[in-house]
Structure formats: structure tokens, C-alpha cells
Amino acid sequence: MSLEMRIADLESRLAFQDDTIQALNDVLVEQQRMVERLQLQVAALAKRQEELLGQFGPVDDETPPPHY
């Protein structure tokens, strides 16, 4: 294999790796945005649950039957 062919092969591999790294970075950025949105939604749901518990008070799961 000549030196020119080896250099061309390395340049081809480098271009492929650059493209792959960019694609992975794009996916990572999108996933990070999604994680941030989900964290905000979970925080909003937790706040809403606390508000509802404050309005109705704690739910007693073991209430005695009516005949007591």
C-alpha cells in the first residue's frame, strides 16, 4: 500500500469519525433538552401534588369501617 493510499484512507476515516461525532453530539444535545423539560415537568407535578395535599389534607388509607 503506497503512502498516498494510506493517507487517503486515514483522511476518509477521519471524515467519517468527524461525521459520527457530530451526529452523536446532536443526539446528546437533544436528549439533554428533553431531560431538562422532563425535570421541569416533574417539579411542576410535585408542586401541584403538594398544593392538592394542602387543600385536602393527608389521606388516611386505613380509615375504620363505618360500624366502629
N, CA, C, O and CB atoms as a CASP TS submission, in Angstrom:
PFRMAT TS
TARGET T0000
AUTHOR 0000-0000-0000
METHOD Language model
MODEL 1
PARENT N/A
ATOM      1  N   MET     1       0.859  -1.175   0.000  1.00  0.00           N
ATOM      2  CA  MET     1       0.000   0.000   0.000  1.00  0.00           C
ATOM      3  C   MET     1       0.905   1.237   0.000  1.00  0.00           C
ATOM      4  O   MET     1       1.798   1.359   0.838  1.00  0.00           O
ATOM      5  CB  MET     1      -0.977  -0.002   1.239  1.00  0.00           C
ATOM      6  N   SER     2       0.673   2.123  -0.915  1.00  0.00           N
ATOM      7  CA  SER     2       1.526   3.309  -1.028  1.00  0.00           C
ATOM      8  C   SER     2       1.169   4.320   0.053  1.00  0.00           C
ATOM      9  O   SER     2       0.113   4.251   0.681  1.00  0.00           O
ATOM     10  CB  SER     2       1.390   3.949  -2.425  1.00  0.00           C
ATOM     11  N   LEU     3       2.071   5.242   0.242  1.00  0.00           N
ATOM     12  CA  LEU     3       1.880   6.274   1.247  1.00  0.00           C
ATOM     13  C   LEU     3       0.662   7.132   0.914  1.00  0.00           C
ATOM     14  O   LEU     3      -0.099   7.507   1.807  1.00  0.00           O
ATOM     15  CB  LEU     3       3.133   7.147   1.359  1.00  0.00           C
ATOM     16  N   GLU     4       0.480   7.436  -0.338  1.00  0.00           N
ATOM     17  CA  GLU     4      -0.671   8.246  -0.751  1.00  0.00           C
ATOM     18  C   GLU     4      -1.992   7.532  -0.460  1.00  0.00           C
ATOM     19  O   GLU     4      -2.956   8.157  -0.018  1.00  0.00           O
ATOM     20  CB  GLU     4      -0.576   8.579  -2.247  1.00  0.00           C
ATOM     21  N   MET     5      -2.032   6.245  -0.704  1.00  0.00           N
ATOM     22  CA  MET     5      -3.253   5.474  -0.428  1.00  0.00           C
ATOM     23  C   MET     5      -3.526   5.422   1.071  1.00  0.00           C
ATOM     24  O   MET     5      -4.676   5.518   1.499  1.00  0.00           O
ATOM     25  CB  MET     5      -3.135   4.043  -0.996  1.00  0.00           C
ATOM     26  N   ARG     6      -2.474   5.271   1.866  1.00  0.00           N
ATOM     27  CA  ARG     6      -2.645   5.229   3.315  1.00  0.00           C
ATOM     28  C   ARG     6      -3.153   6.566   3.830  1.00  0.00           C
ATOM     29  O   ARG     6      -4.026   6.602   4.697  1.00  0.00           O
ATOM     30  CB  ARG     6      -1.327   4.859   4.005  1.00  0.00           C
ATOM     31  N   ILE     7      -2.621   7.659   3.311  1.00  0.00           N
ATOM     32  CA  ILE     7      -3.069   8.990   3.726  1.00  0.00           C
ATOM     33  C   ILE     7      -4.521   9.208   3.321  1.00  0.00           C
ATOM     34  O   ILE     7      -5.312   9.745   4.096  1.00  0.00           O
ATOM     35  CB  ILE     7      -2.172  10.085   3.113  1.00  0.00           C
ATOM     36  N   ALA     8      -4.869   8.794   2.113  1.00  0.00           N
ATOM     37  CA  ALA     8      -6.256   8.930   1.652  1.00  0.00           C
ATOM     38  C   ALA     8      -7.192   8.115   2.540  1.00  0.00           C
ATOM     39  O   ALA     8      -8.288   8.564   2.875  1.00  0.00           O
ATOM     40  CB  ALA     8      -6.390   8.478   0.177  1.00  0.00           C
ATOM     41  N   ASP     9      -6.754   6.916   2.919  1.00  0.00           N
ATOM     42  CA  ASP     9      -7.568   6.068   3.801  1.00  0.00           C
ATOM     43  C   ASP     9      -7.739   6.731   5.168  1.00  0.00           C
ATOM     44  O   ASP     9      -8.839   6.742   5.720  1.00  0.00           O
ATOM     45  CB  ASP     9      -6.920   4.668   3.963  1.00  0.00           C
ATOM     46  N   LEU    10      -6.667   7.278   5.705  1.00  0.00           N
ATOM     47  CA  LEU    10      -6.752   7.954   7.000  1.00  0.00           C
ATOM     48  C   LEU    10      -7.649   9.191   6.925  1.00  0.00           C
ATOM     49  O   LEU    10      -8.425   9.448   7.845  1.00  0.00           O
ATOM     50  CB  LEU    10      -5.351   8.350   7.485  1.00  0.00           C
ATOM     51  N   GLU    11      -7.548   9.946   5.851  1.00  0.00           N
ATOM     52  CA  GLU    11      -8.413  11.114   5.684  1.00  0.00           C
ATOM     53  C   GLU    11      -9.872  10.699   5.587  1.00  0.00           C
ATOM     54  O   GLU    11     -10.748  11.370   6.133  1.00  0.00           O
ATOM     55  CB  GLU    11      -8.009  11.908   4.440  1.00  0.00           C
ATOM     56  N   SER    12     -10.136   9.609   4.904  1.00  0.00           N
ATOM     57  CA  SER    12     -11.506   9.100   4.791  1.00  0.00           C
ATOM     58  C   SER    12     -12.040   8.681   6.157  1.00  0.00           C
ATOM     59  O   SER    12     -13.176   8.995   6.511  1.00  0.00           O
ATOM     60  CB  SER    12     -11.562   7.911   3.812  1.00  0.00           C
ATOM     61  N   ARG    13     -11.225   7.979   6.908  1.00  0.00           N
ATOM     62  CA  ARG    13     -11.639   7.558   8.249  1.00  0.00           C
ATOM     63  C   ARG    13     -11.887   8.762   9.154  1.00  0.00           C
ATOM     64  O   ARG    13     -12.846   8.787   9.925  1.00  0.00           O
ATOM     65  CB  ARG    13     -10.576   6.644   8.872  1.00  0.00           C
ATOM     66  N   LEU    14     -11.008   9.759   9.050  1.00  0.00           N
ATOM     67  CA  LEU    14     -11.156  10.962   9.862  1.00  0.00           C
ATOM     68  C   LEU    14     -12.462  11.679   9.537  1.00  0.00           C
ATOM     69  O   LEU    14     -13.164  12.136  10.439  1.00  0.00           O
ATOM     70  CB  LEU    14      -9.967  11.903   9.647  1.00  0.00           C
ATOM     71  N   ALA    15     -12.782  11.777   8.257  1.00  0.00           N
ATOM     72  CA  ALA    15     -14.029  12.431   7.858  1.00  0.00           C
ATOM     73  C   ALA    15     -15.234  11.661   8.399  1.00  0.00           C
ATOM     74  O   ALA    15     -16.195  12.264   8.878  1.00  0.00           O
ATOM     75  CB  ALA    15     -14.113  12.544   6.320  1.00  0.00           C
ATOM     76  N   PHE    16     -15.184  10.337   8.324  1.00  0.00           N
ATOM     77  CA  PHE    16     -16.270   9.518   8.847  1.00  0.00           C
ATOM     78  C   PHE    16     -16.407   9.696  10.358  1.00  0.00           C
ATOM     79  O   PHE    16     -17.520   9.809  10.872  1.00  0.00           O
ATOM     80  CB  PHE    16     -16.038   8.042   8.507  1.00  0.00           C
ATOM     81  N   GLN    17     -15.285   9.722  11.065  1.00  0.00           N
ATOM     82  CA  GLN    17     -15.314   9.896  12.518  1.00  0.00           C
ATOM     83  C   GLN    17     -15.844  11.271  12.892  1.00  0.00           C
ATOM     84  O   GLN    17     -16.609  11.397  13.848  1.00  0.00           O
ATOM     85  CB  GLN    17     -13.918   9.694  13.110  1.00  0.00           C
ATOM     86  N   ASP    18     -15.450  12.303  12.155  1.00  0.00           N
ATOM     87  CA  ASP    18     -15.974  13.648  12.415  1.00  0.00           C
ATOM     88  C   ASP    18     -17.484  13.682  12.244  1.00  0.00           C
ATOM     89  O   ASP    18     -18.193  14.287  13.048  1.00  0.00           O
ATOM     90  CB  ASP    18     -15.316  14.676  11.482  1.00  0.00           C
ATOM     91  N   ASP    19     -17.970  13.034  11.202  1.00  0.00           N
ATOM     92  CA  ASP    19     -19.409  12.992  10.955  1.00  0.00           C
ATOM     93  C   ASP    19     -20.133  12.235  12.069  1.00  0.00           C
ATOM     94  O   ASP    19     -21.196  12.657  12.525  1.00  0.00           O
ATOM     95  CB  ASP    19     -19.700  12.340   9.596  1.00  0.00           C
ATOM     96  N   THR    20     -19.561  11.131  12.497  1.00  0.00           N
ATOM     97  CA  THR    20     -20.161  10.335  13.565  1.00  0.00           C
ATOM     98  C   THR    20     -20.176  11.117  14.877  1.00  0.00           C
ATOM     99  O   THR    20     -21.173  11.096  15.600  1.00  0.00           O
ATOM    100  CB  THR    20     -19.398   9.009  13.744  1.00  0.00           C
ATOM    101  N   ILE    21     -19.097  11.795  15.183  1.00  0.00           N
ATOM    102  CA  ILE    21     -19.030  12.590  16.419  1.00  0.00           C
ATOM    103  C   ILE    21     -20.069  13.697  16.390  1.00  0.00           C
ATOM    104  O   ILE    21     -20.719  13.953  17.404  1.00  0.00           O
ATOM    105  CB  ILE    21     -17.620  13.189  16.612  1.00  0.00           C
ATOM    106  N   GLN    22     -20.238  14.353  15.266  1.00  0.00           N
ATOM    107  CA  GLN    22     -21.239  15.412  15.157  1.00  0.00           C
ATOM    108  C   GLN    22     -22.648  14.856  15.345  1.00  0.00           C
ATOM    109  O   GLN    22     -23.475  15.462  16.027  1.00  0.00           O
ATOM    110  CB  GLN    22     -21.127  16.116  13.799  1.00  0.00           C
ATOM    111  N   ALA    23     -22.917  13.695  14.734  1.00  0.00           N
ATOM    112  CA  ALA    23     -24.236  13.078  14.890  1.00  0.00           C
ATOM    113  C   ALA    23     -24.493  12.706  16.347  1.00  0.00           C
ATOM    114  O   ALA    23     -25.592  12.924  16.856  1.00  0.00           O
ATOM    115  CB  ALA    23     -24.356  11.832  13.996  1.00  0.00           C
ATOM    116  N   LEU    24     -23.501  12.152  17.016  1.00  0.00           N
ATOM    117  CA  LEU    24     -23.643  11.805  18.431  1.00  0.00           C
ATOM    118  C   LEU    24     -23.852  13.045  19.282  1.00  0.00           C
ATOM    119  O   LEU    24     -24.658  13.030  20.213  1.00  0.00           O
ATOM    120  CB  LEU    24     -22.415  11.039  18.920  1.00  0.00           C
ATOM    121  N   ASN    25     -23.143  14.109  18.977  1.00  0.00           N
ATOM    122  CA  ASN    25     -23.297  15.356  19.714  1.00  0.00           C
ATOM    123  C   ASN    25     -24.711  15.909  19.542  1.00  0.00           C
ATOM    124  O   ASN    25     -25.314  16.386  20.504  1.00  0.00           O
ATOM    125  CB  ASN    25     -22.256  16.388  19.248  1.00  0.00           C
ATOM    126  N   ASP    26     -25.238  15.847  18.325  1.00  0.00           N
ATOM    127  CA  ASP    26     -26.596  16.335  18.080  1.00  0.00           C
ATOM    128  C   ASP    26     -27.615  15.558  18.908  1.00  0.00           C
ATOM    129  O   ASP    26     -28.539  16.141  19.476  1.00  0.00           O
ATOM    130  CB  ASP    26     -26.942  16.232  16.589  1.00  0.00           C
ATOM    131  N   VAL    27     -27.443  14.248  18.970  1.00  0.00           N
ATOM    132  CA  VAL    27     -28.359  13.418  19.762  1.00  0.00           C
ATOM    133  C   VAL    27     -28.219  13.753  21.244  1.00  0.00           C
ATOM    134  O   VAL    27     -29.218  13.844  21.957  1.00  0.00           O
ATOM    135  CB  VAL    27     -28.083  11.909  19.521  1.00  0.00           C
ATOM    136  N   LEU    28     -27.008  13.935  21.701  1.00  0.00           N
ATOM    137  CA  LEU    28     -26.767  14.253  23.104  1.00  0.00           C
ATOM    138  C   LEU    28     -27.403  15.581  23.490  1.00  0.00           C
ATOM    139  O   LEU    28     -28.000  15.696  24.561  1.00  0.00           O
ATOM    140  CB  LEU    28     -25.273  14.289  23.388  1.00  0.00           C
ATOM    141  N   VAL    29     -27.280  16.579  22.632  1.00  0.00           N
ATOM    142  CA  VAL    29     -27.878  17.886  22.907  1.00  0.00           C
ATOM    143  C   VAL    29     -29.393  17.764  22.994  1.00  0.00           C
ATOM    144  O   VAL    29     -30.006  18.334  23.897  1.00  0.00           O
ATOM    145  CB  VAL    29     -27.484  18.908  21.820  1.00  0.00           C
ATOM    146  N   GLU    30     -29.999  17.036  22.076  1.00  0.00           N
ATOM    147  CA  GLU    30     -31.458  16.855  22.095  1.00  0.00           C
ATOM    148  C   GLU    30     -31.902  16.105  23.345  1.00  0.00           C
ATOM    149  O   GLU    30     -32.917  16.453  23.947  1.00  0.00           O
ATOM    150  CB  GLU    30     -31.924  16.101  20.838  1.00  0.00           C
ATOM    151  N   GLN    31     -31.158  15.088  23.736  1.00  0.00           N
ATOM    152  CA  GLN    31     -31.503  14.348  24.953  1.00  0.00           C
ATOM    153  C   GLN    31     -31.383  15.239  26.186  1.00  0.00           C
ATOM    154  O   GLN    31     -32.206  15.140  27.096  1.00  0.00           O
ATOM    155  CB  GLN    31     -30.600  13.113  25.106  1.00  0.00           C
ATOM    156  N   GLN    32     -30.391  16.093  26.231  1.00  0.00           N
ATOM    157  CA  GLN    32     -30.233  16.994  27.370  1.00  0.00           C
ATOM    158  C   GLN    32     -31.410  17.958  27.452  1.00  0.00           C
ATOM    159  O   GLN    32     -31.909  18.237  28.542  1.00  0.00           O
ATOM    160  CB  GLN    32     -28.911  17.773  27.266  1.00  0.00           C
ATOM    161  N   ARG    33     -31.855  18.465  26.311  1.00  0.00           N
ATOM    162  CA  ARG    33     -33.033  19.341  26.303  1.00  0.00           C
ATOM    163  C   ARG    33     -34.257  18.594  26.819  1.00  0.00           C
ATOM    164  O   ARG    33     -35.054  19.143  27.581  1.00  0.00           O
ATOM    165  CB  ARG    33     -33.300  19.882  24.882  1.00  0.00           C
ATOM    166  N   MET    34     -34.402  17.333  26.398  1.00  0.00           N
ATOM    167  CA  MET    34     -35.544  16.543  26.838  1.00  0.00           C
ATOM    168  C   MET    34     -35.484  16.286  28.341  1.00  0.00           C
ATOM    169  O   MET    34     -36.505  16.366  29.024  1.00  0.00           O
ATOM    170  CB  MET    34     -35.600  15.218  26.077  1.00  0.00           C
ATOM    171  N   VAL    35     -34.306  15.982  28.856  1.00  0.00           N
ATOM    172  CA  VAL    35     -34.139  15.753  30.298  1.00  0.00           C
ATOM    173  C   VAL    35     -34.511  17.011  31.077  1.00  0.00           C
ATOM    174  O   VAL    35     -35.180  16.930  32.107  1.00  0.00           O
ATOM    175  CB  VAL    35     -32.683  15.330  30.622  1.00  0.00           C
ATOM    176  N   GLU    36     -34.081  18.165  30.590  1.00  0.00           N
ATOM    177  CA  GLU    36     -34.405  19.413  31.269  1.00  0.00           C
ATOM    178  C   GLU    36     -35.907  19.673  31.265  1.00  0.00           C
ATOM    179  O   GLU    36     -36.460  20.117  32.271  1.00  0.00           O
ATOM    180  CB  GLU    36     -33.670  20.576  30.613  1.00  0.00           C
ATOM    181  N   ARG    37     -36.572  19.402  30.143  1.00  0.00           N
ATOM    182  CA  ARG    37     -38.033  19.576  30.091  1.00  0.00           C
ATOM    183  C   ARG    37     -38.722  18.614  31.051  1.00  0.00           C
ATOM    184  O   ARG    37     -39.668  18.994  31.742  1.00  0.00           O
ATOM    185  CB  ARG    37     -38.560  19.357  28.654  1.00  0.00           C
ATOM    186  N   LEU    38     -38.255  17.381  31.094  1.00  0.00           N
ATOM    187  CA  LEU    38     -38.864  16.398  31.996  1.00  0.00           C
ATOM    188  C   LEU    38     -38.648  16.777  33.459  1.00  0.00           C
ATOM    189  O   LEU    38     -39.533  16.571  34.289  1.00  0.00           O
ATOM    190  CB  LEU    38     -38.290  15.002  31.727  1.00  0.00           C
ATOM    191  N   GLN    39     -37.484  17.325  33.779  1.00  0.00           N
ATOM    192  CA  GLN    39     -37.230  17.758  35.151  1.00  0.00           C
ATOM    193  C   GLN    39     -38.183  18.882  35.543  1.00  0.00           C
ATOM    194  O   GLN    39     -38.696  18.903  36.662  1.00  0.00           O
ATOM    195  CB  GLN    39     -35.770  18.215  35.312  1.00  0.00           C
ATOM    196  N   LEU    40     -38.418  19.808  34.633  1.00  0.00           N
ATOM    197  CA  LEU    40     -39.366  20.885  34.916  1.00  0.00           C
ATOM    198  C   LEU    40     -40.784  20.344  35.114  1.00  0.00           C
ATOM    199  O   LEU    40     -41.514  20.800  35.994  1.00  0.00           O
ATOM    200  CB  LEU    40     -39.351  21.914  33.782  1.00  0.00           C
ATOM    201  N   GLN    41     -41.162  19.372  34.290  1.00  0.00           N
ATOM    202  CA  GLN    41     -42.497  18.785  34.418  1.00  0.00           C
ATOM    203  C   GLN    41     -42.646  18.043  35.745  1.00  0.00           C
ATOM    204  O   GLN    41     -43.685  18.146  36.398  1.00  0.00           O
ATOM    205  CB  GLN    41     -42.777  17.832  33.246  1.00  0.00           C
ATOM    206  N   VAL    42     -41.630  17.307  36.143  1.00  0.00           N
ATOM    207  CA  VAL    42     -41.690  16.574  37.412  1.00  0.00           C
ATOM    208  C   VAL    42     -41.773  17.559  38.579  1.00  0.00           C
ATOM    209  O   VAL    42     -42.526  17.337  39.528  1.00  0.00           O
ATOM    210  CB  VAL    42     -40.453  15.647  37.572  1.00  0.00           C
ATOM    211  N   ALA    43     -41.007  18.637  38.512  1.00  0.00           N
ATOM    212  CA  ALA    43     -41.053  19.639  39.578  1.00  0.00           C
ATOM    213  C   ALA    43     -42.444  20.279  39.652  1.00  0.00           C
ATOM    214  O   ALA    43     -42.966  20.511  40.742  1.00  0.00           O
ATOM    215  CB  ALA    43     -39.974  20.724  39.349  1.00  0.00           C
ATOM    216  N   ALA    44     -43.037  20.563  38.490  1.00  0.00           N
ATOM    217  CA  ALA    44     -44.375  21.153  38.475  1.00  0.00           C
ATOM    218  C   ALA    44     -45.406  20.169  39.031  1.00  0.00           C
ATOM    219  O   ALA    44     -46.309  20.565  39.767  1.00  0.00           O
ATOM    220  CB  ALA    44     -44.760  21.579  37.045  1.00  0.00           C
ATOM    221  N   LEU    45     -45.272  18.902  38.681  1.00  0.00           N
ATOM    222  CA  LEU    45     -46.204  17.898  39.207  1.00  0.00           C
ATOM    223  C   LEU    45     -46.047  17.729  40.719  1.00  0.00           C
ATOM    224  O   LEU    45     -47.040  17.578  41.431  1.00  0.00           O
ATOM    225  CB  LEU    45     -45.985  16.550  38.504  1.00  0.00           C
ATOM    226  N   ALA    46     -44.820  17.752  41.208  1.00  0.00           N
ATOM    227  CA  ALA    46     -44.591  17.631  42.652  1.00  0.00           C
ATOM    228  C   ALA    46     -45.185  18.829  43.390  1.00  0.00           C
ATOM    229  O   ALA    46     -45.782  18.677  44.456  1.00  0.00           O
ATOM    230  CB  ALA    46     -43.079  17.511  42.956  1.00  0.00           C
ATOM    231  N   LYS    47     -45.018  20.021  42.817  1.00  0.00           N
ATOM    232  CA  LYS    47     -45.591  21.212  43.430  1.00  0.00           C
ATOM    233  C   LYS    47     -47.109  21.128  43.441  1.00  0.00           C
ATOM    234  O   LYS    47     -47.746  21.462  44.440  1.00  0.00           O
ATOM    235  CB  LYS    47     -45.133  22.473  42.690  1.00  0.00           C
ATOM    236  N   ARG    48     -47.685  20.685  42.340  1.00  0.00           N
ATOM    237  CA  ARG    48     -49.149  20.552  42.252  1.00  0.00           C
ATOM    238  C   ARG    48     -49.662  19.520  43.261  1.00  0.00           C
ATOM    239  O   ARG    48     -50.706  19.723  43.880  1.00  0.00           O
ATOM    240  CB  ARG    48     -49.572  20.147  40.817  1.00  0.00           C
ATOM    241  N   GLN    49     -48.933  18.421  43.425  1.00  0.00           N
ATOM    242  CA  GLN    49     -49.341  17.402  44.395  1.00  0.00           C
ATOM    243  C   GLN    49     -49.307  17.974  45.809  1.00  0.00           C
ATOM    244  O   GLN    49     -50.212  17.720  46.604  1.00  0.00           O
ATOM    245  CB  GLN    49     -48.428  16.159  44.297  1.00  0.00           C
ATOM    246  N   GLU    50     -48.270  18.742  46.124  1.00  0.00           N
ATOM    247  CA  GLU    50     -48.195  19.351  47.445  1.00  0.00           C
ATOM    248  C   GLU    50     -49.351  20.326  47.670  1.00  0.00           C
ATOM    249  O   GLU    50     -49.904  20.400  48.767  1.00  0.00           O
ATOM    250  CB  GLU    50     -46.857  20.070  47.622  1.00  0.00           C
ATOM    251  N   GLU    51     -49.713  21.075  46.619  1.00  0.00           N
ATOM    252  CA  GLU    51     -50.826  22.010  46.734  1.00  0.00           C
ATOM    253  C   GLU    51     -52.130  21.256  46.990  1.00  0.00           C
ATOM    254  O   GLU    51     -52.938  21.666  47.823  1.00  0.00           O
ATOM    255  CB  GLU    51     -50.944  22.868  45.461  1.00  0.00           C
ATOM    256  N   LEU    52     -52.325  20.164  46.277  1.00  0.00           N
ATOM    257  CA  LEU    52     -53.551  19.386  46.452  1.00  0.00           C
ATOM    258  C   LEU    52     -53.600  18.745  47.831  1.00  0.00           C
ATOM    259  O   LEU    52     -54.659  18.704  48.458  1.00  0.00           O
ATOM    260  CB  LEU    52     -53.662  18.310  45.370  1.00  0.00           C
ATOM    261  N   LEU    53     -52.469  18.246  48.309  1.00  0.00           N
ATOM    262  CA  LEU    53     -52.435  17.670  49.652  1.00  0.00           C
ATOM    263  C   LEU    53     -52.703  18.736  50.697  1.00  0.00           C
ATOM    264  O   LEU    53     -53.319  18.455  51.725  1.00  0.00           O
ATOM    265  CB  LEU    53     -51.085  16.997  49.919  1.00  0.00           C
ATOM    266  N   GLY    54     -52.249  19.955  50.446  1.00  0.00           N
ATOM    267  CA  GLY    54     -52.506  21.051  51.375  1.00  0.00           C
ATOM    268  C   GLY    54     -53.975  21.430  51.409  1.00  0.00           C
ATOM    269  O   GLY    54     -54.483  21.828  52.457  1.00  0.00           O
ATOM    270  N   GLN    55     -54.668  21.314  50.283  1.00  0.00           N
ATOM    271  CA  GLN    55     -56.083  21.655  50.220  1.00  0.00           C
ATOM    272  C   GLN    55     -56.952  20.585  50.884  1.00  0.00           C
ATOM    273  O   GLN    55     -57.903  20.904  51.597  1.00  0.00           O
ATOM    274  CB  GLN    55     -56.509  21.847  48.770  1.00  0.00           C
ATOM    275  N   PHE    56     -56.626  19.343  50.649  1.00  0.00           N
ATOM    276  CA  PHE    56     -57.483  18.256  51.122  1.00  0.00           C
ATOM    277  C   PHE    56     -56.945  17.565  52.363  1.00  0.00           C
ATOM    278  O   PHE    56     -57.641  16.740  52.955  1.00  0.00           O
ATOM    279  CB  PHE    56     -57.665  17.245  50.035  1.00  0.00           C
ATOM    280  N   GLY    57     -55.752  17.873  52.762  1.00  0.00           N
ATOM    281  CA  GLY    57     -55.162  17.231  53.924  1.00  0.00           C
ATOM    282  C   GLY    57     -54.672  15.841  53.558  1.00  0.00           C
ATOM    283  O   GLY    57     -54.947  15.338  52.468  1.00  0.00           O
ATOM    284  N   PRO    58     -53.954  15.234  54.469  1.00  0.00           N
ATOM    285  CA  PRO    58     -53.433  13.896  54.190  1.00  0.00           C
ATOM    286  C   PRO    58     -54.571  12.883  54.096  1.00  0.00           C
ATOM    287  O   PRO    58     -55.561  12.972  54.822  1.00  0.00           O
ATOM    288  CB  PRO    58     -52.430  13.470  55.278  1.00  0.00           C
ATOM    289  N   VAL    59     -54.418  11.946  53.212  1.00  0.00           N
ATOM    290  CA  VAL    59     -55.421  10.896  53.029  1.00  0.00           C
ATOM    291  C   VAL    59     -55.088   9.760  53.976  1.00  0.00           C
ATOM    292  O   VAL    59     -53.978   9.229  53.957  1.00  0.00           O
ATOM    293  CB  VAL    59     -55.470  10.395  51.544  1.00  0.00           C
ATOM    294  N   ASP    60     -56.048   9.392  54.801  1.00  0.00           N
ATOM    295  CA  ASP    60     -55.859   8.297  55.735  1.00  0.00           C
ATOM    296  C   ASP    60     -56.300   7.016  55.040  1.00  0.00           C
ATOM    297  O   ASP    60     -57.493   6.797  54.827  1.00  0.00           O
ATOM    298  CB  ASP    60     -56.655   8.530  57.064  1.00  0.00           C
ATOM    299  N   ASP    61     -55.334   6.172  54.686  1.00  0.00           N
ATOM    300  CA  ASP    61     -55.643   4.962  53.933  1.00  0.00           C
ATOM    301  C   ASP    61     -56.319   3.891  54.792  1.00  0.00           C
ATOM    302  O   ASP    61     -56.985   3.004  54.258  1.00  0.00           O
ATOM    303  CB  ASP    61     -54.378   4.403  53.326  1.00  0.00           C
ATOM    304  N   GLU    62     -56.159   3.963  56.086  1.00  0.00           N
ATOM    305  CA  GLU    62     -56.720   2.929  56.955  1.00  0.00           C
ATOM    306  C   GLU    62     -57.832   3.492  57.816  1.00  0.00           C
ATOM    307  O   GLU    62     -57.748   3.444  59.043  1.00  0.00           O
ATOM    308  CB  GLU    62     -55.632   2.319  57.838  1.00  0.00           C
ATOM    309  N   THR    63     -58.847   4.012  57.211  1.00  0.00           N
ATOM    310  CA  THR    63     -59.985   4.510  57.988  1.00  0.00           C
ATOM    311  C   THR    63     -60.769   3.314  58.495  1.00  0.00           C
ATOM    312  O   THR    63     -60.909   2.312  57.794  1.00  0.00           O
ATOM    313  CB  THR    63     -60.896   5.458  57.134  1.00  0.00           C
ATOM    314  N   PRO    64     -61.275   3.419  59.706  1.00  0.00           N
ATOM    315  CA  PRO    64     -62.029   2.282  60.242  1.00  0.00           C
ATOM    316  C   PRO    64     -63.362   2.124  59.501  1.00  0.00           C
ATOM    317  O   PRO    64     -63.908   3.105  58.996  1.00  0.00           O
ATOM    318  CB  PRO    64     -62.277   2.464  61.762  1.00  0.00           C
ATOM    319  N   PRO    65     -63.872   0.924  59.435  1.00  0.00           N
ATOM    320  CA  PRO    65     -65.155   0.704  58.792  1.00  0.00           C
ATOM    321  C   PRO    65     -66.266   1.476  59.518  1.00  0.00           C
ATOM    322  O   PRO    65     -66.112   1.823  60.689  1.00  0.00           O
ATOM    323  CB  PRO    65     -65.480  -0.796  58.753  1.00  0.00           C
ATOM    324  N   PRO    66     -67.364   1.741  58.841  1.00  0.00           N
ATOM    325  CA  PRO    66     -68.421   2.559  59.418  1.00  0.00           C
ATOM    326  C   PRO    66     -69.067   1.979  60.686  1.00  0.00           C
ATOM    327  O   PRO    66     -69.626   2.747  61.469  1.00  0.00           O
ATOM    328  CB  PRO    66     -69.471   2.773  58.397  1.00  0.00           C
ATOM    329  N   HIS    67     -69.017   0.680  60.919  1.00  0.00           N
ATOM    330  CA  HIS    67     -69.688   0.078  62.075  1.00  0.00           C
ATOM    331  C   HIS    67     -68.902   0.261  63.363  1.00  0.00           C
ATOM    332  O   HIS    67     -69.377  -0.194  64.404  1.00  0.00           O
ATOM    333  CB  HIS    67     -69.920  -1.396  61.831  1.00  0.00           C
ATOM    334  N   TYR    68     -67.734   0.895  63.369  1.00  0.00           N
ATOM    335  CA  TYR    68     -66.980   1.111  64.608  1.00  0.00           C
ATOM    336  C   TYR    68     -67.440   2.351  65.291  1.00  0.00           C
ATOM    337  O   TYR    68     -66.923   2.700  66.352  1.00  0.00           O
ATOM    338  CB  TYR    68     -65.494   1.196  64.340  1.00  0.00           C
TER
END
